Amino acid sequence: MAHIRLGDEAPNFTAQTSKGEINFHDWIGDHWAILFSHPADYTPVCTTELGTVANYSAEFAKRKVKPIALSVDGLESHKGWINDINETQDTEVDFPIIADEDRKVAELYDMIHPNADNKLTVRSVFIIDPSKKVKLTLTYPASTGRNFDELLRVIDSLQLTAYHKVATPANWNHGDDCVIVPAVKNEEIADLFPKGHKEVKPYLRLTPQPNI
Ligand code: BEZ
């Protein structure tokens, strides 16, 4: 399969999940999506990751982002493990987990890296916008749990660019100044950024975060 690159259309699929069968694009609808794989059910790091996503449910909802997890385990395994996640992580898993026993989706999204593990998925992340374009890809090894605060930060940045024509500088956090994208002409700035701006260099123009 071809590598999935930023700007590509996210490959569509139908799959069994812990919340029933889905057609991926229909399931995304007019939302954003975060599709993320984990190596296996009933494993310690994965248990903390899925618990964290469940505990961040309001944060994802606030951003109109639907999370969906995947491993090559089956539905019964997912359902039993969800009980453990809920119990140990003090949460309620309310997002679907894809049961990809035949590896159809894992292969479509290149989530199995044979030189790391030839059976299990690595920790892949795909953030997909409402037009079904891939906006971020990320791969972590099995031994490192992902930082979901960072993923929320990236989603905020992607949405600022999509809706407000700003980018975010190094180590940006919610509330910090943003960078006016180069495509915006100087004469458009006053209308687009009524909070003002600072020209550090002609190519480095800062403005207060527009959406707060
Ligand atoms: C874990 O989730 O803890 C894990 C899964 C596969 C390999 C290593 C760790």
py3Dmol code that shows the C-alpha trace and the ligand (Angstrom):
import py3Dmol

protein = """\
ATOM      1  CA  MET A   1       0.000   0.000   0.000  1.00  0.00           C
ATOM      2  CA  ALA A   2       1.026   3.597  -0.567  1.00  0.00           C
ATOM      3  CA  HIS A   3       2.008   5.679   2.431  1.00  0.00           C
ATOM      4  CA  ILE A   4      -0.690   8.040   3.580  1.00  0.00           C
ATOM      5  CA  ARG A   5       0.536  11.607   3.313  1.00  0.00           C
ATOM      6  CA  LEU A   6      -0.764  14.901   4.651  1.00  0.00           C
ATOM      7  CA  GLY A   7      -3.479  16.277   2.383  1.00  0.00           C
ATOM      8  CA  ASP A   8      -4.462  12.826   1.069  1.00  0.00           C
ATOM      9  CA  GLU A   9      -8.053  11.693   1.377  1.00  0.00           C
ATOM     10  CA  ALA A  10      -8.293   9.319   4.342  1.00  0.00           C
ATOM     11  CA  PRO A  11      -8.989   5.850   2.884  1.00  0.00           C
ATOM     12  CA  ASN A  12     -12.571   4.812   3.538  1.00  0.00           C
ATOM     13  CA  PHE A  13     -13.544   1.419   4.962  1.00  0.00           C
ATOM     14  CA  THR A  14     -16.335  -0.453   6.663  1.00  0.00           C
ATOM     15  CA  ALA A  15     -15.475  -2.203   9.916  1.00  0.00           C
ATOM     16  CA  GLN A  16     -16.921  -3.909  12.964  1.00  0.00           C
ATOM     17  CA  THR A  17     -16.476  -1.846  16.098  1.00  0.00           C
ATOM     18  CA  SER A  18     -17.457  -2.048  19.733  1.00  0.00           C
ATOM     19  CA  LYS A  19     -20.294   0.348  18.794  1.00  0.00           C
ATOM     20  CA  GLY A  20     -21.504  -1.624  15.741  1.00  0.00           C
ATOM     21  CA  GLU A  21     -20.560  -1.642  12.067  1.00  0.00           C
ATOM     22  CA  ILE A  22     -19.429   1.685  10.617  1.00  0.00           C
ATOM     23  CA  ASN A  23     -18.604   3.189   7.261  1.00  0.00           C
ATOM     24  CA  PHE A  24     -15.675   5.395   8.274  1.00  0.00           C
ATOM     25  CA  HIS A  25     -16.479   8.469   6.167  1.00  0.00           C
ATOM     26  CA  ASP A  26     -20.172   8.348   7.060  1.00  0.00           C
ATOM     27  CA  TRP A  27     -19.239   7.946  10.725  1.00  0.00           C
ATOM     28  CA  ILE A  28     -16.989  11.050  10.579  1.00  0.00           C
ATOM     29  CA  GLY A  29     -19.801  13.065   8.984  1.00  0.00           C
ATOM     30  CA  ASP A  30     -19.192  16.787   9.455  1.00  0.00           C
ATOM     31  CA  HIS A  31     -16.815  16.244  12.385  1.00  0.00           C
ATOM     32  CA  TRP A  32     -13.063  15.874  12.658  1.00  0.00           C
ATOM     33  CA  ALA A  33     -11.735  12.430  13.556  1.00  0.00           C
ATOM     34  CA  ILE A  34      -8.751  11.003  15.377  1.00  0.00           C
ATOM     35  CA  LEU A  35      -8.076   7.418  14.304  1.00  0.00           C
ATOM     36  CA  PHE A  36      -5.466   5.753  16.489  1.00  0.00           C
ATOM     37  CA  SER A  37      -4.154   2.217  16.694  1.00  0.00           C
ATOM     38  CA  HIS A  38      -2.796   0.417  19.742  1.00  0.00           C
ATOM     39  CA  PRO A  39      -0.817  -2.827  19.769  1.00  0.00           C
ATOM     40  CA  ALA A  40      -3.166  -5.052  21.745  1.00  0.00           C
ATOM     41  CA  ASP A  41      -6.053  -5.255  24.198  1.00  0.00           C
ATOM     42  CA  TYR A  42      -5.337  -6.150  27.825  1.00  0.00           C
ATOM     43  CA  THR A  43      -1.918  -4.472  27.816  1.00  0.00           C
ATOM     44  CA  PRO A  44      -0.842  -1.860  30.363  1.00  0.00           C
ATOM     45  CA  VAL A  45       0.156   1.182  28.287  1.00  0.00           C
ATOM     46  CA  CYS A  46      -2.839   0.771  25.963  1.00  0.00           C
ATOM     47  CA  THR A  47      -5.176   0.589  28.954  1.00  0.00           C
ATOM     48  CA  THR A  48      -3.940   3.982  30.176  1.00  0.00           C
ATOM     49  CA  GLU A  49      -4.150   5.476  26.679  1.00  0.00           C
ATOM     50  CA  LEU A  50      -7.734   4.460  25.997  1.00  0.00           C
ATOM     51  CA  GLY A  51      -8.701   5.527  29.514  1.00  0.00           C
ATOM     52  CA  THR A  52      -7.157   8.934  28.868  1.00  0.00           C
ATOM     53  CA  VAL A  53      -9.053   9.356  25.604  1.00  0.00           C
ATOM     54  CA  ALA A  54     -12.280   8.434  27.397  1.00  0.00           C
ATOM     55  CA  ASN A  55     -11.523  10.905  30.178  1.00  0.00           C
ATOM     56  CA  TYR A  56     -10.902  13.620  27.538  1.00  0.00           C
ATOM     57  CA  SER A  57     -14.260  12.972  25.904  1.00  0.00           C
ATOM     58  CA  ALA A  58     -15.547  16.501  26.669  1.00  0.00           C
ATOM     59  CA  GLU A  59     -12.332  18.027  25.250  1.00  0.00           C
ATOM     60  CA  PHE A  60     -12.739  16.140  21.979  1.00  0.00           C
ATOM     61  CA  ALA A  61     -16.457  16.951  21.797  1.00  0.00           C
ATOM     62  CA  LYS A  62     -15.764  20.671  22.370  1.00  0.00           C
ATOM     63  CA  ARG A  63     -13.558  20.592  19.253  1.00  0.00           C
ATOM     64  CA  LYS A  64     -16.052  18.492  17.213  1.00  0.00           C
ATOM     65  CA  VAL A  65     -13.545  15.625  17.098  1.00  0.00           C
ATOM     66  CA  LYS A  66     -14.645  11.975  17.178  1.00  0.00           C
ATOM     67  CA  PRO A  67     -12.047   9.509  18.488  1.00  0.00           C
ATOM     68  CA  ILE A  68     -11.878   5.934  17.181  1.00  0.00           C
ATOM     69  CA  ALA A  69      -9.355   3.293  18.263  1.00  0.00           C
ATOM     70  CA  LEU A  70      -8.152   0.154  16.488  1.00  0.00           C
ATOM     71  CA  SER A  71      -6.316  -3.049  17.211  1.00  0.00           C
ATOM     72  CA  VAL A  72      -6.180  -6.439  15.530  1.00  0.00           C
ATOM     73  CA  ASP A  73      -8.103  -7.998  18.425  1.00  0.00           C
ATOM     74  CA  GLY A  74     -11.719  -9.165  18.075  1.00  0.00           C
ATOM     75  CA  LEU A  75     -14.980  -7.681  19.309  1.00  0.00           C
ATOM     76  CA  GLU A  76     -15.360  -9.926  22.370  1.00  0.00           C
ATOM     77  CA  SER A  77     -11.847  -9.009  23.461  1.00  0.00           C
ATOM     78  CA  HIS A  78     -12.594  -5.287  23.031  1.00  0.00           C
ATOM     79  CA  LYS A  79     -15.827  -5.558  25.015  1.00  0.00           C
ATOM     80  CA  GLY A  80     -14.198  -7.382  27.922  1.00  0.00           C
ATOM     81  CA  TRP A  81     -11.228  -5.026  27.975  1.00  0.00           C
ATOM     82  CA  ILE A  82     -13.479  -1.931  27.947  1.00  0.00           C
ATOM     83  CA  ASN A  83     -14.818  -3.115  31.323  1.00  0.00           C
ATOM     84  CA  ASP A  84     -11.245  -3.200  32.636  1.00  0.00           C
ATOM     85  CA  ILE A  85     -10.466   0.262  31.231  1.00  0.00           C
ATOM     86  CA  ASN A  86     -13.600   1.693  32.805  1.00  0.00           C
ATOM     87  CA  GLU A  87     -12.779   0.081  36.131  1.00  0.00           C
ATOM     88  CA  THR A  88      -9.069   0.886  36.331  1.00  0.00           C
ATOM     89  CA  GLN A  89      -9.046   4.322  34.671  1.00  0.00           C
ATOM     90  CA  ASP A  90     -12.223   5.532  36.398  1.00  0.00           C
ATOM     91  CA  THR A  91     -13.956   6.324  33.133  1.00  0.00           C
ATOM     92  CA  GLU A  92     -16.570   5.262  30.595  1.00  0.00           C
ATOM     93  CA  VAL A  93     -15.203   4.366  27.159  1.00  0.00           C
ATOM     94  CA  ASP A  94     -17.759   5.993  24.888  1.00  0.00           C
ATOM     95  CA  PHE A  95     -15.936   5.885  21.547  1.00  0.00           C
ATOM     96  CA  PRO A  96     -15.729   2.915  19.140  1.00  0.00           C
ATOM     97  CA  ILE A  97     -12.822   0.476  19.004  1.00  0.00           C
ATOM     98  CA  ILE A  98     -12.370  -1.172  15.607  1.00  0.00           C
ATOM     99  CA  ALA A  99     -12.027  -4.971  15.696  1.00  0.00           C
ATOM    100  CA  ASP A 100      -9.542  -5.427  12.861  1.00  0.00           C
ATOM    101  CA  GLU A 101      -8.845  -9.149  13.166  1.00  0.00           C
ATOM    102  CA  ASP A 102      -8.277  -9.515   9.423  1.00  0.00           C
ATOM    103  CA  ARG A 103      -5.912  -6.468   9.492  1.00  0.00           C
ATOM    104  CA  LYS A 104      -7.851  -4.845   6.650  1.00  0.00           C
ATOM    105  CA  VAL A 105      -7.787  -1.343   8.131  1.00  0.00           C
ATOM    106  CA  ALA A 106      -4.326  -1.780   9.661  1.00  0.00           C
ATOM    107  CA  GLU A 107      -2.933  -2.574   6.220  1.00  0.00           C
ATOM    108  CA  LEU A 108      -4.900   0.198   4.523  1.00  0.00           C
ATOM    109  CA  TYR A 109      -3.357   2.684   6.967  1.00  0.00           C
ATOM    110  CA  ASP A 110       0.082   1.022   7.162  1.00  0.00           C
ATOM    111  CA  MET A 111      -0.244   0.510  10.917  1.00  0.00           C
ATOM    112  CA  ILE A 112       1.802  -2.707  11.034  1.00  0.00           C
ATOM    113  CA  HIS A 113       5.533  -2.059  10.850  1.00  0.00           C
ATOM    114  CA  PRO A 114       6.991  -5.566  10.426  1.00  0.00           C
ATOM    115  CA  ASN A 115      10.470  -4.701  11.618  1.00  0.00           C
ATOM    116  CA  ALA A 116       8.979  -3.489  14.894  1.00  0.00           C
ATOM    117  CA  ASP A 117       6.366  -6.267  15.199  1.00  0.00           C
ATOM    118  CA  ASN A 118       5.003  -8.298  12.308  1.00  0.00           C
ATOM    119  CA  LYS A 119       1.642  -9.066  13.926  1.00  0.00           C
ATOM    120  CA  LEU A 120       0.593  -6.079  16.018  1.00  0.00           C
ATOM    121  CA  THR A 121      -0.175  -2.491  15.111  1.00  0.00           C
ATOM    122  CA  VAL A 122       2.166   0.272  16.241  1.00  0.00           C
ATOM    123  CA  ARG A 123       0.761   3.409  17.895  1.00  0.00           C
ATOM    124  CA  SER A 124      -0.384   5.291  14.761  1.00  0.00           C
ATOM    125  CA  VAL A 125      -2.434   8.486  14.813  1.00  0.00           C
ATOM    126  CA  PHE A 126      -4.343  10.070  11.947  1.00  0.00           C
ATOM    127  CA  ILE A 127      -6.199  13.351  12.405  1.00  0.00           C
ATOM    128  CA  ILE A 128      -8.776  13.825   9.663  1.00  0.00           C
ATOM    129  CA  ASP A 129     -10.784  16.960   8.886  1.00  0.00           C
ATOM    130  CA  PRO A 130     -14.479  17.116   7.935  1.00  0.00           C
ATOM    131  CA  SER A 131     -13.582  17.020   4.218  1.00  0.00           C
ATOM    132  CA  LYS A 132     -11.870  13.667   5.024  1.00  0.00           C
ATOM    133  CA  LYS A 133      -8.369  15.019   4.362  1.00  0.00           C
ATOM    134  CA  VAL A 134      -5.510  13.728   6.507  1.00  0.00           C
ATOM    135  CA  LYS A 135      -4.122  16.652   8.518  1.00  0.00           C
ATOM    136  CA  LEU A 136      -1.648  14.865  10.825  1.00  0.00           C
ATOM    137  CA  THR A 137       0.094  11.510  10.986  1.00  0.00           C
ATOM    138  CA  LEU A 138       2.194  10.317  13.894  1.00  0.00           C
ATOM    139  CA  THR A 139       3.770   7.003  14.876  1.00  0.00           C
ATOM    140  CA  TYR A 140       4.893   5.974  18.351  1.00  0.00           C
ATOM    141  CA  PRO A 141       6.408   2.655  19.379  1.00  0.00           C
ATOM    142  CA  ALA A 142       4.515   0.159  21.528  1.00  0.00           C
ATOM    143  CA  SER A 143       6.545   1.064  24.602  1.00  0.00           C
ATOM    144  CA  THR A 144       5.651   4.780  24.654  1.00  0.00           C
ATOM    145  CA  GLY A 145       2.173   5.960  25.532  1.00  0.00           C
ATOM    146  CA  ARG A 146       1.044   8.973  23.548  1.00  0.00           C
ATOM    147  CA  ASN A 147       0.591  12.451  24.995  1.00  0.00           C
ATOM    148  CA  PHE A 148      -3.059  13.288  24.416  1.00  0.00           C
ATOM    149  CA  ASP A 149      -2.581  16.839  25.673  1.00  0.00           C
ATOM    150  CA  GLU A 150      -0.229  17.277  22.718  1.00  0.00           C
ATOM    151  CA  LEU A 151      -2.817  15.815  20.372  1.00  0.00           C
ATOM    152  CA  LEU A 152      -5.437  18.280  21.652  1.00  0.00           C
ATOM    153  CA  ARG A 153      -2.870  21.059  21.164  1.00  0.00           C
ATOM    154  CA  VAL A 154      -2.309  19.959  17.545  1.00  0.00           C
ATOM    155  CA  ILE A 155      -6.056  19.815  16.929  1.00  0.00           C
ATOM    156  CA  ASP A 156      -6.366  23.386  18.244  1.00  0.00           C
ATOM    157  CA  SER A 157      -3.573  24.459  15.917  1.00  0.00           C
ATOM    158  CA  LEU A 158      -5.087  22.676  12.895  1.00  0.00           C
ATOM    159  CA  GLN A 159      -8.468  24.261  13.583  1.00  0.00           C
ATOM    160  CA  LEU A 160      -6.943  27.725  14.011  1.00  0.00           C
ATOM    161  CA  THR A 161      -5.362  27.361  10.574  1.00  0.00           C
ATOM    162  CA  ALA A 162      -8.533  25.954   9.025  1.00  0.00           C
ATOM    163  CA  TYR A 163     -10.891  28.564  10.441  1.00  0.00           C
ATOM    164  CA  HIS A 164      -8.784  31.645  11.273  1.00  0.00           C
ATOM    165  CA  LYS A 165      -5.813  31.777   8.830  1.00  0.00           C
ATOM    166  CA  VAL A 166      -3.203  31.576  11.545  1.00  0.00           C
ATOM    167  CA  ALA A 167      -0.451  29.076  12.229  1.00  0.00           C
ATOM    168  CA  THR A 168       1.095  28.364  15.638  1.00  0.00           C
ATOM    169  CA  PRO A 169       4.754  28.931  16.534  1.00  0.00           C
ATOM    170  CA  ALA A 170       7.119  26.597  18.380  1.00  0.00           C
ATOM    171  CA  ASN A 171       5.835  25.466  21.775  1.00  0.00           C
ATOM    172  CA  TRP A 172       2.591  27.364  21.252  1.00  0.00           C
ATOM    173  CA  ASN A 173      -0.107  26.806  23.819  1.00  0.00           C
ATOM    174  CA  HIS A 174      -3.726  27.910  24.005  1.00  0.00           C
ATOM    175  CA  GLY A 175      -3.793  31.678  24.635  1.00  0.00           C
ATOM    176  CA  ASP A 176      -0.381  32.449  23.125  1.00  0.00           C
ATOM    177  CA  ASP A 177       0.089  34.689  20.103  1.00  0.00           C
ATOM    178  CA  CYS A 178      -0.305  33.053  16.692  1.00  0.00           C
ATOM    179  CA  VAL A 179       1.455  33.555  13.374  1.00  0.00           C
ATOM    180  CA  ILE A 180      -0.467  35.114  10.497  1.00  0.00           C
ATOM    181  CA  VAL A 181      -0.116  32.690   7.586  1.00  0.00           C
ATOM    182  CA  PRO A 182       2.096  33.920   4.724  1.00  0.00           C
ATOM    183  CA  ALA A 183      -0.842  33.749   2.252  1.00  0.00           C
ATOM    184  CA  VAL A 184      -2.512  36.685   4.053  1.00  0.00           C
ATOM    185  CA  LYS A 185      -1.520  40.008   2.452  1.00  0.00           C
ATOM    186  CA  ASN A 186      -0.611  42.969   4.692  1.00  0.00           C
ATOM    187  CA  GLU A 187      -3.605  44.939   3.399  1.00  0.00           C
ATOM    188  CA  GLU A 188      -5.972  42.158   4.569  1.00  0.00           C
ATOM    189  CA  ILE A 189      -4.657  42.078   8.128  1.00  0.00           C
ATOM    190  CA  ALA A 190      -6.754  44.866   9.654  1.00  0.00           C
ATOM    191  CA  ASP A 191     -10.025  43.231   8.575  1.00  0.00           C
ATOM    192  CA  LEU A 192      -8.997  39.679   9.401  1.00  0.00           C
ATOM    193  CA  PHE A 193      -7.289  40.356  12.735  1.00  0.00           C
ATOM    194  CA  PRO A 194      -9.104  43.177  14.552  1.00  0.00           C
ATOM    195  CA  LYS A 195      -7.185  42.410  17.777  1.00  0.00           C
ATOM    196  CA  GLY A 196      -4.103  43.880  16.089  1.00  0.00           C
ATOM    197  CA  HIS A 197      -0.777  42.476  15.003  1.00  0.00           C
ATOM    198  CA  LYS A 198       2.938  42.920  15.411  1.00  0.00           C
ATOM    199  CA  GLU A 199       5.334  42.729  12.466  1.00  0.00           C
ATOM    200  CA  VAL A 200       8.583  41.275  13.832  1.00  0.00           C
ATOM    201  CA  LYS A 201       9.833  40.784  10.251  1.00  0.00           C
ATOM    202  CA  PRO A 202       7.838  41.104   7.028  1.00  0.00           C
ATOM    203  CA  TYR A 203       7.543  37.303   7.046  1.00  0.00           C
ATOM    204  CA  LEU A 204       6.900  36.983  10.817  1.00  0.00           C
ATOM    205  CA  ARG A 205       3.635  38.628  11.778  1.00  0.00           C
ATOM    206  CA  LEU A 206       2.059  37.832  15.141  1.00  0.00           C
ATOM    207  CA  THR A 207      -1.505  38.337  16.311  1.00  0.00           C
ATOM    208  CA  PRO A 208      -3.385  37.444  19.491  1.00  0.00           C
ATOM    209  CA  GLN A 209      -5.161  34.092  19.235  1.00  0.00           C
ATOM    210  CA  PRO A 210      -8.262  35.007  17.210  1.00  0.00           C
ATOM    211  CA  ASN A 211     -10.835  32.627  18.695  1.00  0.00           C
ATOM    212  CA  ILE A 212     -10.683  33.535  22.389  1.00  0.00           C
TER     213      ILE A 212
END
"""
ligand_1 = """\
9
BEZ
C 1.316 -1.909 26.391
O 0.263 -1.415 25.996
O 1.645 -1.846 27.560
C 2.245 -2.581 25.434
C 1.744 -3.223 24.316
C 2.631 -3.877 23.467
C 3.989 -3.851 23.745
C 4.479 -3.166 24.846
C 3.597 -2.527 25.710
"""
view = py3Dmol.view(width=600, height=400)
view.addModel(protein, "pdb")
view.setStyle({"model": 0}, {"cartoon": {"style": "trace"}})
view.addModel(ligand_1, "xyz")
view.setStyle({"model": 1}, {"stick": {}})
view.zoomTo()
view.show()
